[in-house]
C-alpha cells in the first residue's frame, strides 16, 4: 500500500499547476477588463454646452430629448446661422471682426443647446471650412475661442462628423502653444480629446501630427504656474 505522504507529494504538482493556470486566467481577465474600461473612458466624448437649461436649450417636459418638430426647427436655425457666418467671413467693411464673432457665437449657441446637437445640419451647410478659416492665426482671441468651441461640438458628434475635423487638427495643435490665450488652448485641447475618443485611427493621426508633446506640456506644473502669472494670457471676452 502506498504511503500517504508520497501520494500527497504526487498530487501537489498537479494542484500547483491548476492553481497557476487559474491565476493566469484571472490576471488576463483583469487586464482585459481594465483595457475595456480605459477604452470606454476614452470614447466618452463631451459636448461643450452653454448650460443645462440656459441659452434657450430645447427641452420637452423635463426630458432632454428633442421632438421631431423642435429638431427640424433647430436644424433650420443652424443652416441659417452657417449662411450668416459665410456672409460675415466674406465681409470686409466696418465692424467686420465683430460681425464674425457674433455669427460664430450664434452658431456656437445652437451647437451647444442639447445633447442632440444639430451638428449634421451645420456640416451639410458647409460650416467646417468657415470655422477652420476663423481659427487661423492672427484672428482675434474672441473669434478663436468661438470657432474652437464650435469645432469641439463637431468632435463630440458621430464618427463622420468627428472625421470632418481633419482639416482643423493642425490649427488645434498649433493653438496649444505657450503664446496662445489660455482659454483658446484649453478649448482646442478639449476638441482634440473628443477626436482621440473616436478610436485608434484618429488617435494615430493626432500622434503623427505631433499633438502629444504640446498636450503633455500643458500639464507640466511650471506651465500651470506660468498661466496663473499671465505668461499665457487668459481670454477676456464674454
C-alpha atoms as a printed R data frame, in Angstrom:
    type eleno elety resid chain resno       x      y       z
1   ATOM     1    CA   UNK     A     1   0.000  0.000   0.000
2   ATOM     2    CA   UNK     A     2   1.340  3.436  -0.990
3   ATOM     3    CA   UNK     A     3   2.419  5.890   1.700
4   ATOM     4    CA   UNK     A     4   0.033  8.843   2.271
5   ATOM     5    CA   UNK     A     5   2.911 11.287   2.213
6   ATOM     6    CA   UNK     A     6   4.126 10.010  -1.153
7   ATOM     7    CA   UNK     A     7   0.572 10.310  -2.538
8   ATOM     8    CA   UNK     A     8   0.416 13.877  -1.268
9   ATOM     9    CA   UNK     A     9   3.726 14.681  -2.965
10  ATOM    10    CA   UNK     A    10   2.463 13.248  -6.230
11  ATOM    11    CA   UNK     A    11  -0.704 15.419  -6.112
12  ATOM    12    CA   UNK     A    12   0.934 18.712  -5.101
13  ATOM    13    CA   UNK     A    13   2.479 19.489  -8.518
14  ATOM    14    CA   UNK     A    14  -0.910 18.907 -10.167
15  ATOM    15    CA   UNK     A    15  -2.680 21.218  -7.723
16  ATOM    16    CA   UNK     A    16   0.047 23.787  -8.194
17  ATOM    17    CA   UNK     A    17  -0.295 23.619 -11.984
18  ATOM    18    CA   UNK     A    18  -4.085 24.042 -11.859
19  ATOM    19    CA   UNK     A    19  -3.690 26.959  -9.464
20  ATOM    20    CA   UNK     A    20  -1.169 28.656 -11.744
21  ATOM    21    CA   UNK     A    21  -3.470 28.327 -14.753
22  ATOM    22    CA   UNK     A    22  -6.419 29.753 -12.802
23  ATOM    23    CA   UNK     A    23  -4.317 32.654 -11.546
24  ATOM    24    CA   UNK     A    24  -3.030 33.363 -15.056
25  ATOM    25    CA   UNK     A    25  -6.583 33.390 -16.419
26  ATOM    26    CA   UNK     A    26  -7.661 35.736 -13.643
27  ATOM    27    CA   UNK     A    27  -4.795 38.121 -14.416
28  ATOM    28    CA   UNK     A    28  -5.599 38.057 -18.148
29  ATOM    29    CA   UNK     A    29  -9.261 38.764 -17.390
30  ATOM    30    CA   UNK     A    30  -8.305 41.696 -15.144
31  ATOM    31    CA   UNK     A    31  -6.083 43.123 -17.890
32  ATOM    32    CA   UNK     A    32  -8.878 42.750 -20.453
33  ATOM    33    CA   UNK     A    33 -11.455 44.402 -18.182
34  ATOM    34    CA   UNK     A    34  -9.047 47.226 -17.411
35  ATOM    35    CA   UNK     A    35  -8.340 47.784 -21.109
36  ATOM    36    CA   UNK     A    36 -12.058 47.825 -21.948
37  ATOM    37    CA   UNK     A    37 -12.691 50.308 -19.134
38  ATOM    38    CA   UNK     A    38  -9.938 52.618 -20.375
39  ATOM    39    CA   UNK     A    39 -11.253 52.422 -23.943
40  ATOM    40    CA   UNK     A    40 -14.742 53.212 -22.672
41  ATOM    41    CA   UNK     A    41 -13.449 56.310 -20.886
42  ATOM    42    CA   UNK     A    42 -11.583 57.450 -23.994
43  ATOM    43    CA   UNK     A    43 -14.716 57.041 -26.103
44  ATOM    44    CA   UNK     A    44 -16.771 59.176 -23.704
45  ATOM    45    CA   UNK     A    45 -16.662 62.338 -25.805
46  ATOM    46    CA   UNK     A    46 -18.025 65.521 -24.287
47  ATOM    47    CA   UNK     A    47 -20.332 68.108 -25.780
48  ATOM    48    CA   UNK     A    48 -19.309 71.624 -24.825
49  ATOM    49    CA   UNK     A    49 -22.628 73.071 -23.687
50  ATOM    50    CA   UNK     A    50 -23.661 76.568 -22.735
51  ATOM    51    CA   UNK     A    51 -25.713 75.275 -19.810
52  ATOM    52    CA   UNK     A    52 -28.175 72.604 -18.844
53  ATOM    53    CA   UNK     A    53 -31.187 74.841 -19.410
54  ATOM    54    CA   UNK     A    54 -29.571 78.185 -20.286
55  ATOM    55    CA   UNK     A    55 -29.251 79.984 -23.589
56  ATOM    56    CA   UNK     A    56 -32.597 78.657 -24.789
57  ATOM    57    CA   UNK     A    57 -31.999 74.906 -24.564
58  ATOM    58    CA   UNK     A    58 -34.842 72.995 -26.172
59  ATOM    59    CA   UNK     A    59 -36.427 70.781 -23.540
60  ATOM    60    CA   UNK     A    60 -39.573 68.680 -23.710
61  ATOM    61    CA   UNK     A    61 -41.466 68.359 -20.400
62  ATOM    62    CA   UNK     A    62 -38.292 67.987 -18.362
63  ATOM    63    CA   UNK     A    63 -36.848 65.462 -20.809
64  ATOM    64    CA   UNK     A    64 -33.642 66.241 -22.722
65  ATOM    65    CA   UNK     A    65 -34.976 64.525 -25.821
66  ATOM    66    CA   UNK     A    66 -35.811 66.865 -28.711
67  ATOM    67    CA   UNK     A    67 -39.074 66.338 -30.565
68  ATOM    68    CA   UNK     A    68 -39.037 65.949 -34.330
69  ATOM    69    CA   UNK     A    69 -40.577 69.391 -34.763
70  ATOM    70    CA   UNK     A    70 -38.100 71.080 -32.442
71  ATOM    71    CA   UNK     A    71 -35.228 69.197 -34.086
72  ATOM    72    CA   UNK     A    72 -36.325 70.342 -37.540
73  ATOM    73    CA   UNK     A    73 -36.506 73.940 -36.301
74  ATOM    74    CA   UNK     A    74 -33.057 73.684 -34.704
75  ATOM    75    CA   UNK     A    75 -31.569 72.310 -37.933
76  ATOM    76    CA   UNK     A    76 -33.130 75.158 -39.924
77  ATOM    77    CA   UNK     A    77 -31.772 77.749 -37.472
78  ATOM    78    CA   UNK     A    78 -28.338 76.159 -37.691
79  ATOM    79    CA   UNK     A    79 -28.306 76.206 -41.500
80  ATOM    80    CA   UNK     A    80 -29.282 79.884 -41.391
81  ATOM    81    CA   UNK     A    81 -26.503 80.592 -38.872
82  ATOM    82    CA   UNK     A    82 -23.932 78.979 -41.168
83  ATOM    83    CA   UNK     A    83 -25.152 81.124 -44.082
84  ATOM    84    CA   UNK     A    84 -24.796 84.220 -41.905
85  ATOM    85    CA   UNK     A    85 -21.270 83.127 -40.972
86  ATOM    86    CA   UNK     A    86 -20.424 82.773 -44.683
87  ATOM    87    CA   UNK     A    87 -21.525 86.345 -45.241
88  ATOM    88    CA   UNK     A    88 -19.654 87.583 -42.162
89  ATOM    89    CA   UNK     A    89 -16.454 85.769 -43.187
90  ATOM    90    CA   UNK     A    90 -16.509 87.449 -46.594
91  ATOM    91    CA   UNK     A    91 -17.461 90.884 -45.283
92  ATOM    92    CA   UNK     A    92 -14.555 93.371 -45.150
93  ATOM    93    CA   UNK     A    93 -16.364 96.577 -44.174
94  ATOM    94    CA   UNK     A    94 -16.624 98.430 -40.885
95  ATOM    95    CA   UNK     A    95 -17.198 96.166 -37.899
96  ATOM    96    CA   UNK     A    96 -16.211 93.029 -39.841
97  ATOM    97    CA   UNK     A    97 -14.500 91.399 -36.862
98  ATOM    98    CA   UNK     A    98 -17.473 91.875 -34.527
99  ATOM    99    CA   UNK     A    99 -19.824 90.617 -37.227
100 ATOM   100    CA   UNK     A   100 -17.790 87.382 -37.479
101 ATOM   101    CA   UNK     A   101 -17.701 86.978 -33.708
102 ATOM   102    CA   UNK     A   102 -21.466 87.496 -33.422
103 ATOM   103    CA   UNK     A   103 -22.113 84.947 -36.170
104 ATOM   104    CA   UNK     A   104 -19.768 82.434 -34.539
105 ATOM   105    CA   UNK     A   105 -21.403 82.963 -31.164
106 ATOM   106    CA   UNK     A   106 -24.858 82.303 -32.588
107 ATOM   107    CA   UNK     A   107 -23.670 79.102 -34.267
108 ATOM   108    CA   UNK     A   108 -21.923 78.029 -31.073
109 ATOM   109    CA   UNK     A   109 -25.108 78.538 -29.052
110 ATOM   110    CA   UNK     A   110 -27.085 76.403 -31.471
111 ATOM   111    CA   UNK     A   111 -24.487 73.623 -31.469
112 ATOM   112    CA   UNK     A   112 -24.340 73.714 -27.663
113 ATOM   113    CA   UNK     A   113 -28.063 73.652 -26.979
114 ATOM   114    CA   UNK     A   114 -28.687 69.982 -26.469
115 ATOM   115    CA   UNK     A   115 -27.209 66.549 -26.162
116 ATOM   116    CA   UNK     A   116 -28.660 66.060 -29.644
117 ATOM   117    CA   UNK     A   117 -26.726 68.897 -31.218
118 ATOM   118    CA   UNK     A   118 -27.552 69.955 -34.818
119 ATOM   119    CA   UNK     A   119 -24.005 69.144 -35.900
120 ATOM   120    CA   UNK     A   120 -25.091 67.251 -39.006
121 ATOM   121    CA   UNK     A   121 -27.104 70.222 -40.261
122 ATOM   122    CA   UNK     A   122 -24.115 72.519 -39.749
123 ATOM   123    CA   UNK     A   123 -21.863 70.055 -41.536
124 ATOM   124    CA   UNK     A   124 -24.179 69.837 -44.523
125 ATOM   125    CA   UNK     A   125 -24.379 73.624 -44.656
126 ATOM   126    CA   UNK     A   126 -20.581 73.838 -45.040
127 ATOM   127    CA   UNK     A   127 -19.549 75.055 -41.582
128 ATOM   128    CA   UNK     A   128 -16.181 73.292 -41.316
129 ATOM   129    CA   UNK     A   129 -14.179 75.349 -43.900
130 ATOM   130    CA   UNK     A   130 -15.554 78.556 -42.379
131 ATOM   131    CA   UNK     A   131 -14.609 77.520 -38.842
132 ATOM   132    CA   UNK     A   132 -11.127 76.490 -39.971
133 ATOM   133    CA   UNK     A   133 -10.755 79.918 -41.578
134 ATOM   134    CA   UNK     A   134 -11.859 81.597 -38.337
135 ATOM   135    CA   UNK     A   135  -9.322 79.509 -36.387
136 ATOM   136    CA   UNK     A   136  -6.393 80.814 -38.426
137 ATOM   137    CA   UNK     A   137  -3.529 82.658 -36.729
138 ATOM   138    CA   UNK     A   138  -3.802 86.403 -36.451
139 ATOM   139    CA   UNK     A   139  -7.523 86.227 -35.683
140 ATOM   140    CA   UNK     A   140  -8.844 87.973 -32.541
141 ATOM   141    CA   UNK     A   141  -8.886 85.805 -29.430
142 ATOM   142    CA   UNK     A   142 -12.663 86.036 -29.064
143 ATOM   143    CA   UNK     A   143 -13.064 84.746 -32.613
144 ATOM   144    CA   UNK     A   144 -10.577 81.921 -31.983
145 ATOM   145    CA   UNK     A   145 -12.430 80.814 -28.867
146 ATOM   146    CA   UNK     A   146 -15.856 80.788 -30.524
147 ATOM   147    CA   UNK     A   147 -14.535 78.864 -33.550
148 ATOM   148    CA   UNK     A   148 -12.713 76.329 -31.363
149 ATOM   149    CA   UNK     A   149 -15.845 75.901 -29.238
150 ATOM   150    CA   UNK     A   150 -17.959 75.167 -32.314
151 ATOM   151    CA   UNK     A   151 -15.430 72.622 -33.556
152 ATOM   152    CA   UNK     A   152 -15.339 70.934 -30.137
153 ATOM   153    CA   UNK     A   153 -19.001 70.073 -30.555
154 ATOM   154    CA   UNK     A   154 -18.366 68.714 -34.049
155 ATOM   155    CA   UNK     A   155 -15.746 66.456 -32.475
156 ATOM   156    CA   UNK     A   156 -18.356 65.221 -29.980
157 ATOM   157    CA   UNK     A   157 -20.632 64.042 -32.779
158 ATOM   158    CA   UNK     A   158 -20.900 60.876 -34.837
159 ATOM   159    CA   UNK     A   159 -17.759 59.315 -36.402
160 ATOM   160    CA   UNK     A   160 -18.259 61.021 -39.784
161 ATOM   161    CA   UNK     A   161 -18.769 64.352 -38.029
162 ATOM   162    CA   UNK     A   162 -15.620 63.913 -35.969
163 ATOM   163    CA   UNK     A   163 -13.594 62.914 -39.030
164 ATOM   164    CA   UNK     A   164 -14.780 66.077 -40.786
165 ATOM   165    CA   UNK     A   165 -12.463 67.964 -38.408
166 ATOM   166    CA   UNK     A   166  -9.328 66.643 -40.101
167 ATOM   167    CA   UNK     A   167  -8.525 69.995 -41.834
168 ATOM   168    CA   UNK     A   168  -8.783 71.783 -38.470
169 ATOM   169    CA   UNK     A   169  -6.466 69.492 -36.473
170 ATOM   170    CA   UNK     A   170  -3.181 71.293 -37.326
171 ATOM   171    CA   UNK     A   171  -4.723 74.575 -36.124
172 ATOM   172    CA   UNK     A   172  -5.948 72.988 -32.889
173 ATOM   173    CA   UNK     A   173  -2.489 71.585 -32.211
174 ATOM   174    CA   UNK     A   174  -0.766 74.871 -33.059
175 ATOM   175    CA   UNK     A   175  -3.026 76.782 -30.647
176 ATOM   176    CA   UNK     A   176  -1.792 74.621 -27.752
177 ATOM   177    CA   UNK     A   177   1.444 76.606 -27.727
178 ATOM   178    CA   UNK     A   178   2.551 78.878 -24.903
179 ATOM   179    CA   UNK     A   179   1.807 82.018 -26.930
180 ATOM   180    CA   UNK     A   180  -1.870 81.135 -27.190
181 ATOM   181    CA   UNK     A   181  -4.501 82.532 -24.871
182 ATOM   182    CA   UNK     A   182  -5.275 80.063 -22.119
183 ATOM   183    CA   UNK     A   183  -8.992 79.587 -22.842
184 ATOM   184    CA   UNK     A   184  -8.331 79.081 -26.549
185 ATOM   185    CA   UNK     A   185  -5.649 76.474 -25.771
186 ATOM   186    CA   UNK     A   186  -7.961 74.678 -23.342
187 ATOM   187    CA   UNK     A   187 -10.801 74.636 -25.870
188 ATOM   188    CA   UNK     A   188  -8.508 73.220 -28.543
189 ATOM   189    CA   UNK     A   189  -7.289 70.558 -26.112
190 ATOM   190    CA   UNK     A   190 -10.916 69.646 -25.361
191 ATOM   191    CA   UNK     A   191 -11.630 69.247 -29.077
192 ATOM   192    CA   UNK     A   192  -8.546 67.054 -29.554
193 ATOM   193    CA   UNK     A   193  -9.685 64.903 -26.631
194 ATOM   194    CA   UNK     A   194 -13.003 64.329 -28.387
195 ATOM   195    CA   UNK     A   195 -11.173 63.445 -31.617
196 ATOM   196    CA   UNK     A   196  -8.920 60.989 -29.770
197 ATOM   197    CA   UNK     A   197 -12.010 59.412 -28.236
198 ATOM   198    CA   UNK     A   198 -13.276 58.368 -31.667
199 ATOM   199    CA   UNK     A   199 -10.821 55.500 -31.935
200 ATOM   200    CA   UNK     A   200  -7.334 54.289 -32.711
201 ATOM   201    CA   UNK     A   201  -7.330 55.588 -36.294
202 ATOM   202    CA   UNK     A   202  -7.803 59.229 -35.310
203 ATOM   203    CA   UNK     A   203  -5.530 58.879 -32.275
204 ATOM   204    CA   UNK     A   204  -2.771 57.769 -34.651
205 ATOM   205    CA   UNK     A   205  -3.484 60.786 -36.857
206 ATOM   206    CA   UNK     A   206  -3.094 63.087 -33.846
207 ATOM   207    CA   UNK     A   207   0.147 61.386 -32.841
208 ATOM   208    CA   UNK     A   208   1.528 61.668 -36.383
209 ATOM   209    CA   UNK     A   209   0.734 65.391 -36.373
210 ATOM   210    CA   UNK     A   210   2.591 65.913 -33.103
211 ATOM   211    CA   UNK     A   211  -0.354 66.504 -30.747
212 ATOM   212    CA   UNK     A   212   1.061 64.666 -27.735
213 ATOM   213    CA   UNK     A   213   4.045 66.903 -26.747
214 ATOM   214    CA   UNK     A   214   2.061 70.173 -26.533
215 ATOM   215    CA   UNK     A   215  -0.785 68.422 -24.719
216 ATOM   216    CA   UNK     A   216   1.671 66.962 -22.218
217 ATOM   217    CA   UNK     A   217   3.386 70.334 -21.894
218 ATOM   218    CA   UNK     A   218   0.098 71.924 -20.811
219 ATOM   219    CA   UNK     A   219   0.061 69.562 -17.834
220 ATOM   220    CA   UNK     A   220   3.506 70.474 -16.532
221 ATOM   221    CA   UNK     A   221   3.439 72.262 -13.136
222 ATOM   222    CA   UNK     A   222   5.679 75.065 -14.436
223 ATOM   223    CA   UNK     A   223   3.166 75.876 -17.166
224 ATOM   224    CA   UNK     A   224   0.272 75.823 -14.730
225 ATOM   225    CA   UNK     A   225   2.215 78.321 -12.639
226 ATOM   226    CA   UNK     A   226   3.041 80.424 -15.695
227 ATOM   227    CA   UNK     A   227  -0.626 80.518 -16.644
228 ATOM   228    CA   UNK     A   228  -1.517 81.968 -13.272
229 ATOM   229    CA   UNK     A   229   1.188 84.607 -13.734
230 ATOM   230    CA   UNK     A   230  -0.274 85.649 -17.048
231 ATOM   231    CA   UNK     A   231   2.516 84.398 -19.353
232 ATOM   232    CA   UNK     A   232  -0.255 82.627 -21.210
233 ATOM   233    CA   UNK     A   233  -2.852 85.375 -21.087
234 ATOM   234    CA   UNK     A   234  -6.436 84.382 -20.273
235 ATOM   235    CA   UNK     A   235  -9.220 85.177 -22.707
236 ATOM   236    CA   UNK     A   236 -11.078 88.324 -21.623
237 ATOM   237    CA   UNK     A   237 -14.218 88.035 -23.732
238 ATOM   238    CA   UNK     A   238 -17.759 87.226 -22.628
